[in-house]
Amino acid sequence: MCNLPASIRRARFTPLAVSLEHTYGVSLLAKHHADPFARLLISQAKFAGMTIVTSDRTMSPYDVPTMLI
């Protein structure tokens, strides 16, 4: 069985909680992407100054750094 918290620590990932700013930011986004979870990730990346790493080309039009894989 996988121990998720231990795996996260070993990978040196930092969890990013969802804030009210993130959820409000979703409402400010253009409707390029229909998936609400993807839109939340985009909003979080904008507020946190992070890069989205994805194979989903529909995220590219947003004003957030995106690395397509």
PQR file with spaces between the fields and no chain letter, atoms N, CA, C, O and H, PARSE charges and radii, in Angstrom:
ATOM       1  N    MET     1       0.842   -1.183    0.000 -0.4000 1.5000
ATOM       2  CA   MET     1       0.000    0.000    0.000 -0.0000 2.0000
ATOM       3  C    MET     1       0.889    1.249    0.000  0.5500 1.7000
ATOM       4  O    MET     1       1.926    1.291    0.663 -0.5500 1.4000
ATOM       5  N    CYS     2       0.471    2.236   -0.738 -0.4000 1.5000
ATOM       6  CA   CYS     2       1.225    3.483   -0.869 -0.0000 2.0000
ATOM       7  C    CYS     2       0.959    4.401    0.326  0.5500 1.7000
ATOM       8  O    CYS     2      -0.187    4.585    0.737 -0.5500 1.4000
ATOM       9  H    CYS     2      -0.371    2.202   -1.276  0.4000 1.0000
ATOM      10  N    ASN     3       2.009    4.960    0.864 -0.4000 1.5000
ATOM      11  CA   ASN     3       1.891    5.940    1.934 -0.0000 2.0000
ATOM      12  C    ASN     3       2.058    7.310    1.282  0.5500 1.7000
ATOM      13  O    ASN     3       3.180    7.798    1.141 -0.5500 1.4000
ATOM      14  H    ASN     3       2.940    4.810    0.531  0.4000 1.0000
ATOM      15  N    LEU     4       0.962    7.925    0.889 -0.4000 1.5000
ATOM      16  CA   LEU     4       1.004    9.168    0.127 -0.0000 2.0000
ATOM      17  C    LEU     4       1.765   10.289    0.824  0.5500 1.7000
ATOM      18  O    LEU     4       2.618   10.909    0.190 -0.5500 1.4000
ATOM      19  H    LEU     4       0.051    7.528    1.004  0.4000 1.0000
ATOM      20  N    PRO     5       1.503   10.580    2.094 -0.5600 1.5000
ATOM      21  CA   PRO     5       2.279   11.655    2.735  0.2800 2.0000
ATOM      22  C    PRO     5       3.791   11.404    2.700  0.5500 1.7000
ATOM      23  O    PRO     5       4.567   12.334    2.480 -0.5500 1.4000
ATOM      24  N    ALA     6       4.207   10.162    2.912 -0.4000 1.5000
ATOM      25  CA   ALA     6       5.638    9.848    2.878 -0.0000 2.0000
ATOM      26  C    ALA     6       6.184   10.008    1.462  0.5500 1.7000
ATOM      27  O    ALA     6       7.298   10.497    1.280 -0.5500 1.4000
ATOM      28  H    ALA     6       3.576    9.407    3.091  0.4000 1.0000
ATOM      29  N    SER     7       5.415    9.602    0.471 -0.4000 1.5000
ATOM      30  CA   SER     7       5.837    9.750   -0.929 -0.0000 2.0000
ATOM      31  C    SER     7       5.988   11.219   -1.292  0.5500 1.7000
ATOM      32  O    SER     7       6.920   11.588   -2.006 -0.5500 1.4000
ATOM      33  H    SER     7       4.510    9.205    0.619  0.4000 1.0000
ATOM      34  N    ILE     8       5.087   12.055   -0.811 -0.4000 1.5000
ATOM      35  CA   ILE     8       5.149   13.491   -1.085 -0.0000 2.0000
ATOM      36  C    ILE     8       6.408   14.090   -0.459  0.5500 1.7000
ATOM      37  O    ILE     8       7.099   14.895   -1.084 -0.5500 1.4000
ATOM      38  H    ILE     8       4.330   11.755   -0.230  0.4000 1.0000
ATOM      39  N    ARG     9       6.698   13.691    0.778 -0.4000 1.5000
ATOM      40  CA   ARG     9       7.913   14.192    1.446 -0.0000 2.0000
ATOM      41  C    ARG     9       9.175   13.745    0.709  0.5500 1.7000
ATOM      42  O    ARG     9      10.086   14.544    0.494 -0.5500 1.4000
ATOM      43  H    ARG     9       6.137   13.037    1.285  0.4000 1.0000
ATOM      44  N    ARG    10       9.229   12.470    0.322 -0.4000 1.5000
ATOM      45  CA   ARG    10      10.408   11.953   -0.386 -0.0000 2.0000
ATOM      46  C    ARG    10      10.632   12.684   -1.709  0.5500 1.7000
ATOM      47  O    ARG    10      11.773   12.939   -2.095 -0.5500 1.4000
ATOM      48  H    ARG    10       8.489   11.821    0.497  0.4000 1.0000
ATOM      49  N    ALA    11       9.548   13.021   -2.399 -0.4000 1.5000
ATOM      50  CA   ALA    11       9.653   13.723   -3.683 -0.0000 2.0000
ATOM      51  C    ALA    11       9.918   15.214   -3.490  0.5500 1.7000
ATOM      52  O    ALA    11      10.149   15.941   -4.456 -0.5500 1.4000
ATOM      53  H    ALA    11       8.621   12.814   -2.085  0.4000 1.0000
ATOM      54  N    ARG    12       9.883   15.662   -2.237 -0.4000 1.5000
ATOM      55  CA   ARG    12      10.107   17.071   -1.883 -0.0000 2.0000
ATOM      56  C    ARG    12       9.054   17.995   -2.493  0.5500 1.7000
ATOM      57  O    ARG    12       9.339   19.140   -2.842 -0.5500 1.4000
ATOM      58  H    ARG    12       9.696   15.072   -1.452  0.4000 1.0000
ATOM      59  N    PHE    13       7.826   17.470   -2.614 -0.4000 1.5000
ATOM      60  CA   PHE    13       6.709   18.280   -3.083 -0.0000 2.0000
ATOM      61  C    PHE    13       6.178   19.107   -1.927  0.5500 1.7000
ATOM      62  O    PHE    13       6.268   18.702   -0.768 -0.5500 1.4000
ATOM      63  H    PHE    13       7.594   16.540   -2.331  0.4000 1.0000
ATOM      64  N    THR    14       5.633   20.248   -2.241 -0.4000 1.5000
ATOM      65  CA   THR    14       4.980   21.092   -1.250 -0.0000 2.0000
ATOM      66  C    THR    14       3.514   21.210   -1.617  0.5500 1.7000
ATOM      67  O    THR    14       3.195   21.770   -2.666 -0.5500 1.4000
ATOM      68  H    THR    14       5.560   20.577   -3.183  0.4000 1.0000
ATOM      69  N    PRO    15       2.614   20.703   -0.792 -0.5600 1.5000
ATOM      70  CA   PRO    15       1.184   20.824   -1.100  0.2800 2.0000
ATOM      71  C    PRO    15       0.783   22.302   -1.163  0.5500 1.7000
ATOM      72  O    PRO    15       1.288   23.128   -0.403 -0.5500 1.4000
ATOM      73  N    LEU    16      -0.117   22.610   -2.067 -0.4000 1.5000
ATOM      74  CA   LEU    16      -0.623   23.970   -2.227 -0.0000 2.0000
ATOM      75  C    LEU    16      -2.115   23.947   -1.921  0.5500 1.7000
ATOM      76  O    LEU    16      -2.910   23.395   -2.683 -0.5500 1.4000
ATOM      77  H    LEU    16      -0.528   21.939   -2.684  0.4000 1.0000
ATOM      78  N    ALA    17      -2.481   24.547   -0.806 -0.4000 1.5000
ATOM      79  CA   ALA    17      -3.885   24.570   -0.399 -0.0000 2.0000
ATOM      80  C    ALA    17      -4.688   25.488   -1.326  0.5500 1.7000
ATOM      81  O    ALA    17      -4.145   26.419   -1.920 -0.5500 1.4000
ATOM      82  H    ALA    17      -1.836   24.995   -0.186  0.4000 1.0000
ATOM      83  N    VAL    18      -5.971   25.212   -1.435 -0.4000 1.5000
ATOM      84  CA   VAL    18      -6.869   26.055   -2.216 -0.0000 2.0000
ATOM      85  C    VAL    18      -7.352   27.192   -1.319  0.5500 1.7000
ATOM      86  O    VAL    18      -7.883   26.956   -0.234 -0.5500 1.4000
ATOM      87  H    VAL    18      -6.412   24.455   -0.952  0.4000 1.0000
ATOM      88  N    SER    19      -7.163   28.419   -1.778 -0.4000 1.5000
ATOM      89  CA   SER    19      -7.576   29.583   -0.997 -0.0000 2.0000
ATOM      90  C    SER    19      -8.791   30.245   -1.646  0.5500 1.7000
ATOM      91  O    SER    19      -9.176   29.912   -2.767 -0.5500 1.4000
ATOM      92  H    SER    19      -6.731   28.611   -2.659  0.4000 1.0000
ATOM      93  N    LEU    20      -9.381   31.186   -0.918 -0.4000 1.5000
ATOM      94  CA   LEU    20     -10.496   31.952   -1.486 -0.0000 2.0000
ATOM      95  C    LEU    20     -10.033   32.758   -2.693  0.5500 1.7000
ATOM      96  O    LEU    20     -10.786   32.918   -3.654 -0.5500 1.4000
ATOM      97  H    LEU    20      -9.068   31.457   -0.007  0.4000 1.0000
ATOM      98  N    GLU    21      -8.797   33.270   -2.656 -0.4000 1.5000
ATOM      99  CA   GLU    21      -8.252   33.987   -3.818 -0.0000 2.0000
ATOM     100  C    GLU    21      -8.216   33.097   -5.044  0.5500 1.7000
ATOM     101  O    GLU    21      -8.554   33.532   -6.144 -0.5500 1.4000
ATOM     102  H    GLU    21      -8.186   33.140   -1.875  0.4000 1.0000
ATOM     103  N    HIS    22      -7.807   31.851   -4.857 -0.4000 1.5000
ATOM     104  CA   HIS    22      -7.737   30.915   -5.982 -0.0000 2.0000
ATOM     105  C    HIS    22      -9.125   30.689   -6.576  0.5500 1.7000
ATOM     106  O    HIS    22      -9.298   30.712   -7.794 -0.5500 1.4000
ATOM     107  H    HIS    22      -7.533   31.497   -3.963  0.4000 1.0000
ATOM     108  N    THR    23     -10.104   30.473   -5.711 -0.4000 1.5000
ATOM     109  CA   THR    23     -11.456   30.201   -6.223 -0.0000 2.0000
ATOM     110  C    THR    23     -12.040   31.435   -6.895  0.5500 1.7000
ATOM     111  O    THR    23     -12.727   31.314   -7.909 -0.5500 1.4000
ATOM     112  H    THR    23      -9.963   30.454   -4.722  0.4000 1.0000
ATOM     113  N    TYR    24     -11.782   32.614   -6.351 -0.4000 1.5000
ATOM     114  CA   TYR    24     -12.250   33.840   -6.989 -0.0000 2.0000
ATOM     115  C    TYR    24     -11.536   34.040   -8.324  0.5500 1.7000
ATOM     116  O    TYR    24     -12.149   34.478   -9.298 -0.5500 1.4000
ATOM     117  H    TYR    24     -11.225   32.712   -5.527  0.4000 1.0000
ATOM     118  N    GLY    25     -10.260   33.724   -8.368 -0.4000 1.5000
ATOM     119  CA   GLY    25      -9.483   33.858   -9.601 -0.0000 2.0000
ATOM     120  C    GLY    25     -10.054   33.054  -10.749  0.5500 1.7000
ATOM     121  O    GLY    25      -9.936   33.455  -11.907 -0.5500 1.4000
ATOM     122  H    GLY    25      -9.763   33.368   -7.577  0.4000 1.0000
ATOM     123  N    VAL    26     -10.677   31.915  -10.441 -0.4000 1.5000
ATOM     124  CA   VAL    26     -11.295   31.098  -11.484 -0.0000 2.0000
ATOM     125  C    VAL    26     -12.361   31.911  -12.227  0.5500 1.7000
ATOM     126  O    VAL    26     -12.487   31.806  -13.447 -0.5500 1.4000
ATOM     127  H    VAL    26     -10.773   31.589   -9.500  0.4000 1.0000
ATOM     128  N    SER    27     -13.116   32.711  -11.496 -0.4000 1.5000
ATOM     129  CA   SER    27     -14.192   33.490  -12.127 -0.0000 2.0000
ATOM     130  C    SER    27     -13.645   34.586  -13.039  0.5500 1.7000
ATOM     131  O    SER    27     -14.376   35.099  -13.886 -0.5500 1.4000
ATOM     132  H    SER    27     -13.014   32.797  -10.505  0.4000 1.0000
ATOM     133  N    LEU    28     -12.390   34.946  -12.882 -0.4000 1.5000
ATOM     134  CA   LEU    28     -11.782   35.994  -13.702 -0.0000 2.0000
ATOM     135  C    LEU    28     -11.138   35.451  -14.978  0.5500 1.7000
ATOM     136  O    LEU    28     -10.739   36.220  -15.853 -0.5500 1.4000
ATOM     137  H    LEU    28     -11.797   34.529  -12.194  0.4000 1.0000
ATOM     138  N    LEU    29     -11.039   34.127  -15.081 -0.4000 1.5000
ATOM     139  CA   LEU    29     -10.383   33.511  -16.236 -0.0000 2.0000
ATOM     140  C    LEU    29     -11.297   33.483  -17.454  0.5500 1.7000
ATOM     141  O    LEU    29     -12.510   33.317  -17.329 -0.5500 1.4000
ATOM     142  H    LEU    29     -11.362   33.503  -14.370  0.4000 1.0000
ATOM     143  N    ALA    30     -10.701   33.646  -18.631 -0.4000 1.5000
ATOM     144  CA   ALA    30     -11.435   33.449  -19.883 -0.0000 2.0000
ATOM     145  C    ALA    30     -11.843   31.977  -19.966  0.5500 1.7000
ATOM     146  O    ALA    30     -11.253   31.129  -19.298 -0.5500 1.4000
ATOM     147  H    ALA    30      -9.715   33.780  -18.732  0.4000 1.0000
ATOM     148  N    LYS    31     -12.826   31.686  -20.765 -0.4000 1.5000
ATOM     149  CA   LYS    31     -13.377   30.320  -20.846 -0.0000 2.0000
ATOM     150  C    LYS    31     -12.650   29.442  -21.881  0.5500 1.7000
ATOM     151  O    LYS    31     -13.296   28.715  -22.635 -0.5500 1.4000
ATOM     152  H    LYS    31     -13.305   32.375  -21.308  0.4000 1.0000
ATOM     153  N    HIS    32     -11.313   29.508  -21.916 -0.4000 1.5000
ATOM     154  CA   HIS    32     -10.550   28.668  -22.845 -0.0000 2.0000
ATOM     155  C    HIS    32     -10.668   27.193  -22.484  0.5500 1.7000
ATOM     156  O    HIS    32     -10.605   26.330  -23.359 -0.5500 1.4000
ATOM     157  H    HIS    32     -10.788   30.098  -21.303  0.4000 1.0000
ATOM     158  N    HIS    33     -10.836   26.907  -21.215 -0.4000 1.5000
ATOM     159  CA   HIS    33     -10.849   25.521  -20.730 -0.0000 2.0000
ATOM     160  C    HIS    33     -12.140   25.262  -19.984  0.5500 1.7000
ATOM     161  O    HIS    33     -12.548   26.072  -19.151 -0.5500 1.4000
ATOM     162  H    HIS    33     -10.887   27.608  -20.504  0.4000 1.0000
ATOM     163  N    ALA    34     -12.795   24.135  -20.271 -0.4000 1.5000
ATOM     164  CA   ALA    34     -14.084   23.826  -19.652 -0.0000 2.0000
ATOM     165  C    ALA    34     -13.952   23.070  -18.324  0.5500 1.7000
ATOM     166  O    ALA    34     -14.898   23.044  -17.537 -0.5500 1.4000
ATOM     167  H    ALA    34     -12.464   23.477  -20.948  0.4000 1.0000
ATOM     168  N    ASP    35     -12.800   22.460  -18.070 -0.4000 1.5000
ATOM     169  CA   ASP    35     -12.624   21.641  -16.864 -0.0000 2.0000
ATOM     170  C    ASP    35     -12.414   22.543  -15.644  0.5500 1.7000
ATOM     171  O    ASP    35     -11.426   23.275  -15.583 -0.5500 1.4000
ATOM     172  H    ASP    35     -12.031   22.481  -18.710  0.4000 1.0000
ATOM     173  N    PRO    36     -13.339   22.497  -14.667 -0.5600 1.5000
ATOM     174  CA   PRO    36     -13.211   23.376  -13.501  0.2800 2.0000
ATOM     175  C    PRO    36     -11.938   23.128  -12.689  0.5500 1.7000
ATOM     176  O    PRO    36     -11.370   24.077  -12.148 -0.5500 1.4000
ATOM     177  N    PHE    37     -11.479   21.885  -12.590 -0.4000 1.5000
ATOM     178  CA   PHE    37     -10.264   21.605  -11.836 -0.0000 2.0000
ATOM     179  C    PHE    37      -9.048   22.193  -12.546  0.5500 1.7000
ATOM     180  O    PHE    37      -8.162   22.748  -11.895 -0.5500 1.4000
ATOM     181  H    PHE    37     -11.940   21.114  -13.029  0.4000 1.0000
ATOM     182  N    ALA    38      -8.997   22.078  -13.855 -0.4000 1.5000
ATOM     183  CA   ALA    38      -7.892   22.662  -14.621 -0.0000 2.0000
ATOM     184  C    ALA    38      -7.889   24.178  -14.442  0.5500 1.7000
ATOM     185  O    ALA    38      -6.826   24.782  -14.298 -0.5500 1.4000
ATOM     186  H    ALA    38      -9.716   21.627  -14.384  0.4000 1.0000
ATOM     187  N    ARG    39      -9.061   24.793  -14.448 -0.4000 1.5000
ATOM     188  CA   ARG    39      -9.156   26.238  -14.261 -0.0000 2.0000
ATOM     189  C    ARG    39      -8.668   26.639  -12.861  0.5500 1.7000
ATOM     190  O    ARG    39      -8.047   27.688  -12.695 -0.5500 1.4000
ATOM     191  H    ARG    39      -9.924   24.303  -14.564  0.4000 1.0000
ATOM     192  N    LEU    40      -8.952   25.798  -11.858 -0.4000 1.5000
ATOM     193  CA   LEU    40      -8.466   26.065  -10.504 -0.0000 2.0000
ATOM     194  C    LEU    40      -6.935   25.985  -10.457  0.5500 1.7000
ATOM     195  O    LEU    40      -6.293   26.816   -9.815 -0.5500 1.4000
ATOM     196  H    LEU    40      -9.457   24.946  -11.993  0.4000 1.0000
ATOM     197  N    LEU    41      -6.354   24.995  -11.128 -0.4000 1.5000
ATOM     198  CA   LEU    41      -4.896   24.882  -11.186 -0.0000 2.0000
ATOM     199  C    LEU    41      -4.279   26.112  -11.845  0.5500 1.7000
ATOM     200  O    LEU    41      -3.243   26.605  -11.397 -0.5500 1.4000
ATOM     201  H    LEU    41      -6.876   24.320  -11.649  0.4000 1.0000
ATOM     202  N    ILE    42      -4.904   26.603  -12.896 -0.4000 1.5000
ATOM     203  CA   ILE    42      -4.415   27.792  -13.591 -0.0000 2.0000
ATOM     204  C    ILE    42      -4.465   28.992  -12.649  0.5500 1.7000
ATOM     205  O    ILE    42      -3.512   29.767  -12.573 -0.5500 1.4000
ATOM     206  H    ILE    42      -5.745   26.202  -13.260  0.4000 1.0000
ATOM     207  N    SER    43      -5.570   29.142  -11.937 -0.4000 1.5000
ATOM     208  CA   SER    43      -5.709   30.249  -10.991 -0.0000 2.0000
ATOM     209  C    SER    43      -4.646   30.159   -9.898  0.5500 1.7000
ATOM     210  O    SER    43      -4.027   31.167   -9.556 -0.5500 1.4000
ATOM     211  H    SER    43      -6.345   28.512  -11.999  0.4000 1.0000
ATOM     212  N    GLN    44      -4.428   28.977   -9.353 -0.4000 1.5000
ATOM     213  CA   GLN    44      -3.406   28.805   -8.325 -0.0000 2.0000
ATOM     214  C    GLN    44      -2.027   29.181   -8.866  0.5500 1.7000
ATOM     215  O    GLN    44      -1.258   29.866   -8.192 -0.5500 1.4000
ATOM     216  H    GLN    44      -4.931   28.159   -9.631  0.4000 1.0000
ATOM     217  N    ALA    45      -1.719   28.735  -10.071 -0.4000 1.5000
ATOM     218  CA   ALA    45      -0.416   29.038  -10.666 -0.0000 2.0000
ATOM     219  C    ALA    45      -0.237   30.545  -10.839  0.5500 1.7000
ATOM     220  O    ALA    45       0.850   31.074  -10.609 -0.5500 1.4000
ATOM     221  H    ALA    45      -2.343   28.178  -10.618  0.4000 1.0000
ATOM     222  N    LYS    46      -1.298   31.232  -11.241 -0.4000 1.5000
ATOM     223  CA   LYS    46      -1.209   32.693  -11.413 -0.0000 2.0000
ATOM     224  C    LYS    46      -0.905   33.377  -10.082  0.5500 1.7000
ATOM     225  O    LYS    46      -0.013   34.223  -10.009 -0.5500 1.4000
ATOM     226  H    LYS    46      -2.181   30.802  -11.427  0.4000 1.0000
ATOM     227  N    PHE    47      -1.640   33.017   -9.032 -0.4000 1.5000
ATOM     228  CA   PHE    47      -1.456   33.656   -7.729 -0.0000 2.0000
ATOM     229  C    PHE    47      -0.107   33.310   -7.105  0.5500 1.7000
ATOM     230  O    PHE    47       0.496   34.143   -6.428 -0.5500 1.4000
ATOM     231  H    PHE    47      -2.364   32.330   -9.092  0.4000 1.0000
ATOM     232  N    ALA    48       0.369   32.085   -7.330 -0.4000 1.5000
ATOM     233  CA   ALA    48       1.602   31.631   -6.689 -0.0000 2.0000
ATOM     234  C    ALA    48       2.840   31.871   -7.553  0.5500 1.7000
ATOM     235  O    ALA    48       3.958   31.607   -7.111 -0.5500 1.4000
ATOM     236  H    ALA    48      -0.121   31.409   -7.880  0.4000 1.0000
ATOM     237  N    GLY    49       2.654   32.369   -8.782 -0.4000 1.5000
ATOM     238  CA   GLY    49       3.792   32.586   -9.669 -0.0000 2.0000
ATOM     239  C    GLY    49       4.460   31.286  -10.076  0.5500 1.7000
ATOM     240  O    GLY    49       5.685   31.210  -10.181 -0.5500 1.4000
ATOM     241  H    GLY    49       1.746   32.583   -9.141  0.4000 1.0000
ATOM     242  N    MET    50       3.645   30.261  -10.304 -0.4000 1.5000
ATOM     243  CA   MET    50       4.169   28.943  -10.638 -0.0000 2.0000
ATOM     244  C    MET    50       3.951   28.628  -12.115  0.5500 1.7000
ATOM     245  O    MET    50       3.204   29.317  -12.810 -0.5500 1.4000
ATOM     246  H    MET    50       2.651   30.323  -10.219  0.4000 1.0000
ATOM     247  N    THR    51       4.617   27.576  -12.576 -0.4000 1.5000
ATOM     248  CA   THR    51       4.476   27.094  -13.950 -0.0000 2.0000
ATOM     249  C    THR    51       3.597   25.858  -13.963  0.5500 1.7000
ATOM     250  O    THR    51       3.748   24.968  -13.126 -0.5500 1.4000
ATOM     251  H    THR    51       5.223   27.016  -12.011  0.4000 1.0000
ATOM     252  N    ILE    52       2.682   25.805  -14.913 -0.4000 1.5000
ATOM     253  CA   ILE    52       1.849   24.614  -15.120 -0.0000 2.0000
ATOM     254  C    ILE    52       2.637   23.657  -16.015  0.5500 1.7000
ATOM     255  O    ILE    52       3.088   24.050  -17.091 -0.5500 1.4000
ATOM     256  H    ILE    52       2.559   26.528  -15.594  0.4000 1.0000
ATOM     257  N    VAL    53       2.803   22.415  -15.584 -0.4000 1.5000
ATOM     258  CA   VAL    53       3.437   21.377  -16.392 -0.0000 2.0000
ATOM     259  C    VAL    53       2.327   20.425  -16.803  0.5500 1.7000
ATOM     260  O    VAL    53       1.709   19.778  -15.957 -0.5500 1.4000
ATOM     261  H    VAL    53       2.436   22.097  -14.710  0.4000 1.0000
ATOM     262  N    THR    54       2.074   20.340  -18.119 -0.4000 1.5000
ATOM     263  CA   THR    54       0.915   19.591  -18.597 -0.0000 2.0000
ATOM     264  C    THR    54       1.105   19.141  -20.041  0.5500 1.7000
ATOM     265  O    THR    54       1.963   19.655  -20.759 -0.5500 1.4000
ATOM     266  H    THR    54       2.576   20.866  -18.805  0.4000 1.0000
ATOM     267  N    SER    55       0.306   18.193  -20.442 -0.4000 1.5000
ATOM     268  CA   SER    55       0.234   17.812  -21.859 -0.0000 2.0000
ATOM     269  C    SER    55      -1.039   18.389  -22.481  0.5500 1.7000
ATOM     270  O    SER    55      -1.316   18.166  -23.659 -0.5500 1.4000
ATOM     271  H    SER    55      -0.391   17.776  -19.858  0.4000 1.0000
ATOM     272  N    ASP    56      -1.802   19.122  -21.693 -0.4000 1.5000
ATOM     273  CA   ASP    56      -3.068   19.702  -22.132 -0.0000 2.0000
ATOM     274  C    ASP    56      -2.823   21.061  -22.796  0.5500 1.7000
ATOM     275  O    ASP    56      -2.577   22.056  -22.115 -0.5500 1.4000
ATOM     276  H    ASP    56      -1.577   19.303  -20.736  0.4000 1.0000
ATOM     277  N    ARG    57      -2.891   21.091  -24.107 -0.4000 1.5000
ATOM     278  CA   ARG    57      -2.623   22.323  -24.858 -0.0000 2.0000
ATOM     279  C    ARG    57      -3.685   23.396  -24.635  0.5500 1.7000
ATOM     280  O    ARG    57      -3.458   24.558  -24.972 -0.5500 1.4000
ATOM     281  H    ARG    57      -3.091   20.282  -24.660  0.4000 1.0000
ATOM     282  N    THR    58      -4.830   23.035  -24.077 -0.4000 1.5000
ATOM     283  CA   THR    58      -5.887   24.017  -23.842 -0.0000 2.0000
ATOM     284  C    THR    58      -5.531   24.984  -22.728  0.5500 1.7000
ATOM     285  O    THR    58      -6.206   26.001  -22.567 -0.5500 1.4000
ATOM     286  H    THR    58      -5.014   22.091  -23.803  0.4000 1.0000
ATOM     287  N    MET    59      -4.500   24.703  -21.961 -0.4000 1.5000
ATOM     288  CA   MET    59      -4.076   25.607  -20.891 -0.0000 2.0000
ATOM     289  C    MET    59      -3.143   26.703  -21.414  0.5500 1.7000
ATOM     290  O    MET    59      -2.941   27.711  -20.737 -0.5500 1.4000
ATOM     291  H    MET    59      -3.951   23.877  -22.091  0.4000 1.0000
ATOM     292  N    SER    60      -2.586   26.522  -22.581 -0.4000 1.5000
ATOM     293  CA   SER    60      -1.607   27.462  -23.128 -0.0000 2.0000
ATOM     294  C    SER    60      -2.106   28.896  -23.302  0.5500 1.7000
ATOM     295  O    SER    60      -1.320   29.821  -23.093 -0.5500 1.4000
ATOM     296  H    SER    60      -2.750   25.703  -23.131  0.4000 1.0000
ATOM     297  N    PRO    61      -3.365   29.135  -23.671 -0.5600 1.5000
ATOM     298  CA   PRO    61      -3.799   30.516  -23.902  0.2800 2.0000
ATOM     299  C    PRO    61      -3.849   31.396  -22.644  0.5500 1.7000
ATOM     300  O    PRO    61      -3.948   32.618  -22.753 -0.5500 1.4000
ATOM     301  N    TYR    62      -3.782   30.802  -21.483 -0.4000 1.5000
ATOM     302  CA   TYR    62      -3.869   31.591  -20.253 -0.0000 2.0000
ATOM     303  C    TYR    62      -2.548   32.301  -19.970  0.5500 1.7000
ATOM     304  O    TYR    62      -1.481   31.846  -20.383 -0.5500 1.4000
ATOM     305  H    TYR    62      -3.702   29.810  -21.394  0.4000 1.0000
ATOM     306  N    ASP    63      -2.636   33.413  -19.266 -0.4000 1.5000
ATOM     307  CA   ASP    63      -1.455   34.219  -18.931 -0.0000 2.0000
ATOM     308  C    ASP    63      -0.763   33.619  -17.707  0.5500 1.7000
ATOM     309  O    ASP    63      -0.717   34.230  -16.640 -0.5500 1.4000
ATOM     310  H    ASP    63      -3.502   33.783  -18.930  0.4000 1.0000
ATOM     311  N    VAL    64      -0.230   32.418  -17.882 -0.4000 1.5000
ATOM     312  CA   VAL    64       0.488   31.727  -16.830 -0.0000 2.0000
ATOM     313  C    VAL    64       1.576   30.894  -17.522  0.5500 1.7000
ATOM     314  O    VAL    64       1.307   30.284  -18.557 -0.5500 1.4000
ATOM     315  H    VAL    64      -0.267   31.921  -18.749  0.4000 1.0000
ATOM     316  N    PRO    65       2.790   30.857  -16.975 -0.5600 1.5000
ATOM     317  CA   PRO    65       3.835   30.041  -17.617  0.2800 2.0000
ATOM     318  C    PRO    65       3.386   28.586  -17.726  0.5500 1.7000
ATOM     319  O    PRO    65       2.902   28.001  -16.757 -0.5500 1.4000
ATOM     320  N    THR    66       3.549   28.019  -18.895 -0.4000 1.5000
ATOM     321  CA   THR    66       3.116   26.641  -19.148 -0.0000 2.0000
ATOM     322  C    THR    66       4.230   25.875  -19.844  0.5500 1.7000
ATOM     323  O    THR    66       4.810   26.341  -20.825 -0.5500 1.4000
ATOM     324  H    THR    66       3.942   28.494  -19.683  0.4000 1.0000
ATOM     325  N    MET    67       4.518   24.686  -19.314 -0.4000 1.5000
ATOM     326  CA   MET    67       5.492   23.811  -19.948 -0.0000 2.0000
ATOM     327  C    MET    67       4.721   22.619  -20.511  0.5500 1.7000
ATOM     328  O    MET    67       4.190   21.804  -19.757 -0.5500 1.4000
ATOM     329  H    MET    67       4.047   24.308  -18.517  0.4000 1.0000
ATOM     330  N    LEU    68       4.664   22.525  -21.828 -0.4000 1.5000
ATOM     331  CA   LEU    68       3.966   21.407  -22.463 -0.0000 2.0000
ATOM     332  C    LEU    68       4.899   20.212  -22.546  0.5500 1.7000
ATOM     333  O    LEU    68       6.038   20.330  -22.999 -0.5500 1.4000
ATOM     334  H    LEU    68       5.096   23.188  -22.440  0.4000 1.0000
ATOM     335  N    ILE    69       4.404   19.051  -22.100 -0.4000 1.5000
ATOM     336  CA   ILE    69       5.219   17.835  -22.143 -0.0000 2.0000
ATOM     337  C    ILE    69       4.551   16.810  -23.025  0.5500 1.7000
ATOM     338  O    ILE    69       5.074   15.709  -23.198 -0.5500 1.4000
ATOM     339  H    ILE    69       3.479   18.955  -21.732  0.4000 1.0000
